[in-house]
Amino acid sequence: MKEKQKSIWVFGDYRNYYQNRVTLQLLSKAVDLARPMNAEVCAVVIGCDIDEWIMEYTAHGADRILAIDHPSLIGYSTEYYLSLVEQLVGQRDPDILLIGATDFGREFAPRLAKRLKTGLSADCVGLDITPEGLLVQIAPSFGGNMLAEIVTEKHRPQMATVRPGTFKEIPHNHERTAIVERLPLPDNLSAPRVRVVEYERAVEREHTIENASVIVCGGRGMGNRNNFKKLKELANLLGGDVGATRPVVYAGWADHGALVGQAGKHIKPKILFSFGISGAIQHTAGLGEANFIVAINKNPQATMMKMADVAISADAGDLLGSLIKELKKRIRE
Ligand SMILES: Cc1cc2nc3c(=O)[nH]c(=O)nc-3n(C[C@H](O)[C@H](O)[C@H](O)COP(=O)(O)OP(=O)(O)OC[C@H]3O[C@@H](n4cnc5c(N)ncnc54)[C@H](O)[C@@H]3O)c2cc1C
């Protein structure tokens, strides 16, 4: 009997495409993982007028595209999308299914895994393949204090969501080709129970911290909202952007878009200033690609100070004030 073609599926999440490159990053990783498994990389694209994404995913590594293009899929409906992917998986039995850990993926993937009665490793920060062809899903666990290597031995597909920025995308190659299967909308879909009344695009910030080359990041050690606000002044003087830790976001000193770490953004600045941050693993998980780190903390033993290239033992507010003053003076000179 002919052996089943192994396949790695990547769910095409093209919302907010120009900032959100996670699907391309996952395709690139899927190409790596597919090699030892001799598997096919397949992108699943659902929506209305999706040719742009079909071409894009082809150019970024997909061997096959499963496309469902229909006017009734113009807006995202969890129920529709879940039913469609559930049916496709049932028909084709992929070995691995990867989804970006975006707001969308974080809602969609657990529900899909539940329907498929398989496991899901959420927010993975690495993926690998064992010699036996099992997907190693590397994810922070036990509150982020450890990195666990998880394998799904028995159930299929092996599912993982992966944080944006974890992998690098392969450059666009317009000469690549893929098998494009345009599939009909099944007629057994029941009407969704949730109706989206309106979409409104969130106001976009001028630049996102994922792409900033200078980042001034502040933590609880900034003490209060006013001190924290001054980080923006330093960032502006340096042509950079502001990042934050979770307690700061929870306190309302910064918005969620500034959160750096496991539950937020992965950043890759040329230089990172870290003010009053302890260096918990959930935060440092987002700093893997920072080139040069300057940490300011009153506790020289803080993890952040130990991992910094330059560690300054000082009061964060005082040092920030001095730095701003000095920079302004130099700009005037
Ligand atoms: C599932 C999960 C996911 C999480 N995801 C994230 C995430 O994505 N990002 C994230 O950041 N956190 C995340 N966290 C929270 C994380 O565990 C830490 O609690 C958080 O990173 C700590 O933030 P912090 O460094 O600002 O605060 P703290 O740990 O309280 O550290 C404050 C630091 O400031 C220093 N300090 C105090 N006063 C001063 C001063 N006057 N001058 C200079 N230094 C001073 C202290 O010495 C200390 O080192 C997550 C937690 C969980 C459980």
The ligand as an ORCA input file, in Angstrom:
! r2SCAN-3c Opt
* xyz 0 1
  C       1.992     33.109     32.372
  C       2.751     34.374     32.638
  C       3.091     35.172     31.561
  C       3.796     36.344     31.775
  N       4.155     37.093     30.715
  C       4.893     38.197     30.915
  C       5.338     38.998     29.816
  O       5.043     38.720     28.648
  N       6.097     40.068     30.062
  C       6.458     40.443     31.344
  O       7.150     41.435     31.502
  N       6.030     39.719     32.385
  C       5.261     38.621     32.213
  N       4.855     37.912     33.284
  C       5.138     38.442     34.638
  C       6.574     38.126     35.086
  O       6.563     36.863     35.724
  C       7.104     39.169     36.078
  O       6.192     39.253     37.161
  C       7.303     40.539     35.490
  O       8.086     40.472     34.320
  C       8.034     41.417     36.498
  O       8.014     42.720     36.049
  P       9.017     43.804     36.623
  O      10.419     43.382     36.351
  O       8.558     45.122     36.086
  O       8.671     43.801     38.180
  P       9.457     43.191     39.414
  O       9.744     41.756     39.228
  O       8.689     43.598     40.613
  O      10.868     43.933     39.398
  C      11.035     45.279     39.665
  C      12.534     45.534     39.614
  O      12.758     46.917     39.812
  C      13.847     47.087     40.695
  N      13.636     48.376     41.354
  C      12.719     48.694     42.313
  N      12.793     49.990     42.615
  C      13.784     50.488     41.825
  C      14.331     51.796     41.680
  N      13.876     52.853     42.392
  N      15.333     51.964     40.782
  C      15.830     50.931     40.066
  N      15.337     49.663     40.167
  C      14.325     49.467     41.035
  C      13.795     45.912     41.634
  O      15.095     45.680     42.186
  C      13.336     44.818     40.697
  O      14.444     44.159     40.115
  C       4.145     36.728     33.103
  C       3.795     35.911     34.165
  C       3.108     34.745     33.946
  C       2.766     33.878     35.129
*
